[in-house]
Amino acid sequence: MDRKAVNILVSTIEKLQKENVGSWWKTYMNYINEEDFIYAKKHLTMFDPIKLSHNEIFKRINKAIEKIDKQNVVNAFLYSLSTRKLEYRSFLSSYCIGKVTPDHNFISSPKINDYTCSICGLSEYECKEEMEFNSINFFKYKHGSCFDSPVQILFDLEHFQNMPLVTPVEEDFEILDNIKKIIETSEPKDRISQLKKRIRPVIKSNDIEREGVLEILGVCDILHDDIHFGYADNYVIYSERTQRPIHFDEIGYPARWWQGKFGVDNEKWEYWFGQ
């Protein structure tokens, strides 16, 4: 991707974050000049907001999935490990969720005053306003984030078609194998907070990036406990993506439930990474 276009996106949002501008995801367009925005759009790095109905989102997700080969998204994830080209990382988990996402109508949550879809977690208000994708792309380039919301999944799957296909090298497989060995030698009570520190020596990354890698492995059903599973076989409805009963846990589902005693789901590891 064009580095100038990426810099326009990242530097604009990063500056607002550093200046602690409130609700920057709603106001960042006030801080970018039209010429830069047009340039970034030309290079498919920034986008105009669009309005989509709840049903349109899922029809487009299913359509995008049909155009994607599983091995290409696996290759993209692997390629990101040694190159640290983080924009390639989240496609794997987005594909995993997208391929089992049901095409459904909005079904109101049974909880009082909870205006979300009980299947996917989308707020009914999100579909009444224009949706912006630039903050999603920012998190791809900046952190290699793992996504699980339908709007994020849609953006990722459609955006994958604009990205050059990539091929992992031997170093990528070495990093992957080392991560697996570290997971398998975890202490029984270890959680993601300990694991992301332990994999630090084997992958060029910061704390947020390592957390994203492990969350992606969770989504792909490689890291889970005996109750909370990922999306490799079935879509996990919104109400089942439960939080742990602790005060503060920002780890994504289902990786937040993993402990060292559960190790690696070898069947799913083979499904995704077996050669």
C-alpha positions in Angstrom: 0.0 0.0 0.0 1.1 3.6 -0.6 3.1 4.7 2.4 2.1 8.4 2.1 -1.6 7.4 2.2 -1.0 5.2 5.2 0.8 8.0 6.9 -2.1 10.4 6.3 -4.4 8.0 8.0 -2.2 7.0 10.9 -0.7 10.4 11.7 -4.1 12.2 11.7 -5.7 9.9 14.2 -2.5 9.4 16.2 -2.2 13.1 16.7 -5.7 13.4 18.1 -5.1 10.5 20.4 -1.9 12.0 21.8 -3.7 15.3 22.3 -6.4 13.4 24.1 -9.1 14.8 21.8 -12.4 13.4 23.0 -14.5 11.2 20.7 -11.7 11.4 18.1 -13.4 8.7 16.0 -16.3 11.2 15.4 -14.2 14.3 14.8 -11.0 13.2 13.0 -12.3 14.4 9.6 -12.2 17.9 10.9 -8.4 17.7 11.2 -7.5 16.4 7.7 -7.4 18.6 4.6 -9.3 17.7 1.6 -6.3 17.1 -0.6 -4.8 14.5 1.8 -8.2 12.8 2.1 -8.6 12.5 -1.6 -5.0 11.1 -1.9 -5.7 8.5 0.8 -9.0 7.5 -0.8 -7.3 7.2 -4.2 -4.9 4.6 -2.7 -7.7 2.8 -0.8 -6.5 3.7 2.6 -9.3 6.1 3.6 -12.9 5.9 2.6 -16.1 7.9 2.5 -18.7 6.9 5.1 -21.6 4.8 3.9 -25.0 3.9 5.2 -25.9 0.2 5.4 -28.9 -1.6 6.8 -28.4 -4.5 9.3 -29.3 -7.1 6.6 -27.1 -5.5 3.9 -24.0 -5.9 6.2 -24.5 -9.7 6.4 -25.4 -10.1 2.7 -22.1 -8.3 1.8 -20.1 -10.4 4.3 -21.4 -13.6 2.7 -20.7 -12.3 -0.7 -17.1 -11.3 0.2 -16.4 -14.7 1.8 -17.2 -16.4 -1.5 -14.3 -14.6 -3.2 -11.7 -15.5 -0.6 -9.5 -18.6 -0.4 -8.7 -19.8 3.1 -5.0 -20.3 2.3 -4.6 -16.7 1.2 -5.7 -15.3 4.5 -3.6 -17.9 6.4 -0.6 -16.7 4.3 -1.4 -13.1 5.1 -1.4 -13.8 8.9 1.9 -15.7 8.6 3.5 -13.1 6.4 2.8 -10.4 9.1 4.8 -12.3 11.7 8.3 -11.6 10.4 7.6 -8.5 8.3 5.5 -6.8 11.0 3.2 -5.6 8.3 0.3 -5.5 10.6 -2.3 -4.6 8.0 -2.2 -8.3 6.9 -2.8 -9.8 10.3 -6.5 -9.5 11.1 -7.8 -11.0 7.8 -7.4 -14.5 9.3 -9.8 -14.0 12.2 -12.2 -11.9 10.1 -12.4 -14.8 7.6 -12.9 -17.3 10.4 -15.8 -15.3 11.8 -17.2 -14.3 8.4 -17.4 -17.9 7.0 -19.8 -18.9 9.8 -21.7 -15.6 10.2 -25.4 -16.3 9.6 -27.5 -14.0 7.3 -30.1 -12.8 9.8 -32.6 -10.1 10.5 -32.2 -7.8 13.5 -33.4 -9.6 16.6 -33.8 -7.4 19.7 -31.9 -8.4 22.8 -34.3 -9.6 25.5 -32.5 -7.4 28.0 -34.5 -4.2 29.0 -33.1 -1.1 27.3 -30.5 -3.0 25.4 -30.9 -1.9 21.8 -28.6 -4.5 20.3 -29.1 -7.5 18.0 -29.0 -10.6 20.2 -27.3 -12.5 17.4 -24.5 -10.2 16.3 -24.3 -7.4 18.9 -24.9 -4.6 16.4 -26.7 -1.6 17.8 -29.9 -0.6 16.0 -28.5 2.9 16.0 -25.4 1.9 14.1 -27.5 1.1 11.1 -29.3 4.4 11.2 -26.2 6.5 10.9 -23.4 6.5 8.3 -20.6 4.0 9.1 -17.0 5.0 8.9 -14.2 2.6 8.1 -11.1 4.8 8.6 -10.7 4.1 12.3 -10.9 0.4 11.6 -8.2 0.7 9.0 -6.1 2.7 11.5 -6.2 -0.1 14.0 -5.2 -2.5 11.3 -2.1 -0.5 10.4 -1.2 0.6 13.9 -1.9 -2.5 16.0 -2.8 -5.5 13.8 -6.0 -5.6 15.9 -8.3 -8.6 16.1 -11.9 -7.7 15.0 -15.2 -9.3 16.0 -17.9 -6.7 15.2 -19.9 -7.2 12.0 -18.9 -3.8 10.6 -15.2 -4.5 11.2 -15.5 -8.0 9.7 -17.2 -6.6 6.6 -14.5 -4.0 6.1 -11.7 -6.5 6.5 -13.2 -9.1 4.1 -14.0 -6.6 1.4 -10.6 -4.8 1.8 -8.7 -8.1 1.5 -9.7 -8.1 -2.2 -7.7 -4.9 -2.7 -4.5 -6.2 -1.0 -1.7 -8.0 -3.0 -1.5 -11.6 -2.1 1.6 -12.5 -0.1 3.6 -15.6 0.6 5.2 -16.5 4.0 8.8 -17.4 4.3 10.7 -19.9 6.5 11.1 -17.3 9.3 7.4 -16.9 9.6 6.9 -20.7 10.2 9.8 -20.6 12.7 8.0 -17.8 14.6 4.7 -19.7 14.5 6.3 -22.9 15.7 8.1 -21.1 18.6 4.8 -19.5 19.6 3.2 -22.9 19.8 6.0 -24.3 21.9 5.7 -21.5 24.3 1.9 -22.0 24.6 2.4 -25.7 25.2 4.9 -25.0 28.0 2.7 -22.6 29.9 2.0 -22.9 33.5 -1.5 -24.4 34.2 -2.9 -21.1 35.6 -1.2 -18.8 33.0 -3.5 -16.5 31.1 -3.1 -14.3 28.1 -1.4 -11.6 30.2 1.4 -14.0 31.0 1.5 -15.6 27.6 1.9 -12.4 25.7 5.0 -11.6 27.7 6.5 -15.0 27.2 6.2 -14.8 23.4 8.0 -11.5 23.3 11.4 -12.9 22.5 10.2 -14.7 19.4 8.2 -12.1 17.5 9.0 -8.4 16.7 6.1 -6.7 18.4 4.8 -4.6 21.2 2.4 -5.6 23.9 -0.8 -4.6 22.0 0.4 -6.5 18.9 1.1 -9.7 20.8 -2.3 -9.5 22.5 -3.8 -9.2 19.0 -2.0 -12.3 17.7 -3.3 -14.4 20.7 -6.8 -13.0 20.3 -6.7 -14.1 16.6 -5.6 -17.6 17.7 -8.6 -17.6 20.1 -11.1 -16.6 17.4 -9.7 -19.4 15.3 -10.4 -21.9 18.1 -6.8 -22.6 18.9 -6.9 -20.9 22.4 -10.0 -21.6 24.4 -11.1 -23.4 27.5 -13.5 -26.3 27.7 -16.7 -24.2 27.6 -16.0 -21.1 25.5 -15.0 -21.9 22.0 -14.0 -19.8 18.9 -15.6 -19.5 15.5 -13.9 -22.2 13.5 -17.0 -24.5 13.5 -19.9 -22.3 14.6 -20.9 -18.7 14.9 -20.8 -17.5 18.5 -23.8 -15.4 19.2 -23.3 -12.1 21.0 -24.9 -13.2 24.3 -22.5 -16.1 24.6 -19.3 -14.0 24.3 -19.3 -13.7 28.0 -16.9 -11.7 30.1 -14.9 -13.3 32.9 -16.2 -12.4 36.4 -13.4 -10.0 37.2 -13.3 -6.2 37.4 -11.3 -5.5 34.3 -10.5 -7.8 31.3 -10.2 -6.3 27.8 -8.9 -9.5 26.2 -11.2 -10.6 23.3 -13.4 -13.6 23.3 -12.7 -16.6 23.7 -8.9 -16.0 24.4 -10.0 -14.2 27.7 -11.1 -17.7 29.0 -7.9 -19.6 28.1 -5.5 -20.9 30.7 -2.2 -22.7 30.3 -3.8 -26.0 31.3 -5.8 -26.0 28.1 -2.7 -25.7 25.9 -3.3 -25.7 22.2 -6.2 -27.1 20.3 -4.1 -29.2 17.9 -7.0 -30.1 15.6 -7.7 -26.5 14.9 -3.9 -25.7 14.7 -3.6 -28.3 12.0 -6.8 -27.0 10.2 -5.3 -23.5 9.9 -1.6 -24.1 9.8 -1.0 -27.7 8.6 0.9 -27.9 5.4 
